[in-house]
């Protein structure tokens, strides 16, 4: 963390599609903002000397991306979540392989997010 709302994050993914897609890593600058109406994370990949590339991962790149969670004023137990991703996962993959893998990875991300929020008591079943 550089400031309470600004950090650099290295995220790693496992291989996908039965090993056709190698593990990836991404180094992003992330800005977190919260207002009375919403909470957002906003990110973009950067080159950062303290996070050099490693040989067992392909270094991917995230163009401007983020998530915004808009609060419903009439129901504090609900929100609207919008996610925008623009990854370049690099490597020598055919476009159709990449495009077929990303939706599944998004489903997995949100499934794990839901599990983590339930575990932390932030949401109920």
N, C-alpha and C positions, 0 to 999 in steps of 0.2 A: 504494500500500500504506500503510495506517495502522499496521498491526502486521504481523509476519511471516505471520499467518494471516487477516488481514482487509483487504479491498480494495474499491474501487468500480470497476466495469467497465461500459463502454459497448459493447454488442454491436450490430452492424448486420447486417441480412439484405438480400439482394437481392430484387428483385421475383420473384413466383412465378406459376405458372399462366398462362404466356404474357402476363404483365403485368396480369392481373386483380387481383392483390394487389400493392400498392405496396411499396417498400422500407420496412422497419421498423427502429426502434432501441429498445433497452431499456437502462436504467441500473439496475444491480443492486448491492446490497451483498452481498458474497460472503465467507463464512466457510469456511476450509479446516481440516479436522481429520484427524489421522492417529493411529491407535493400532496396537498389535500385530495387531489383528484386522481393521482396515478403514481405508480412506481415504475421506473424504467432502468434497463441496462442497455448501454450503447457501446458498441465495440468496433474496432478495426485492427487488423493485423499490423504488426510492426516488426522491424528487425531490432533485436535487443541482444547485445553482446553477452549478457549474463545467462542467456538461454540459447546456446549454440545448437545447431542441428546435431542430431544423434543418428548413428548409422542404421539403427533398427526401425526408424520411423521416417516417413516421407513428410517433409515440411510443407504443409498446406498454407493457404492464405485466405483470410476472411476479409472481404470488402465490407463496407459499412453494413452493420447488422445490429440487431438488438431485439429486445422484447419490451413490451409495455403492458402493464397490468392496470387497467382502468377500473376504478372503484365504482360500484353502483351506490349512489347516495341513499336510495330507498331500502337497500338490503346489504348491510355490512358483511354478510356471509357469502356474497357473490362478487365476482369481478369478470371482466372481459380481458382475455389474454391474446395479444397479437404478437406474432413472431415473424421477423424478417431475417432471412439468411441469404448470403451471397458467397458461398464458399468456392474456392478454386482448390480442389484437392490434389492438384498436380499429378505427376506421374504419367505413365504411358497407358492410360485407360481409355477405351472407346467411350464416346459420349453417352451411348445408350446404357452402358454398365453404370456409369456415374449417376445418370438420371433415374435408374431403377433402384439404386442403393439409398439415395438421400431420403425419400419418403419413409422408408423403414427405420432409418436412423432417427428421424424426427419423432416417429411414434415411440420408439424406444426411449428417447430423451424425456418425452412428456410422461411416459409411464413411470420412469424412474423418479422424475420430479414429484409426481403424485405420491409414490411410495415414501419418498423422503419427507414430504410435508405431512403425511399421515403419521409417520414414525415420530416426528417432532411435535405432534399434536397441533399442527397449524390448520389441518382440515380433518373432518370426520368422514367416516365411510359413506 
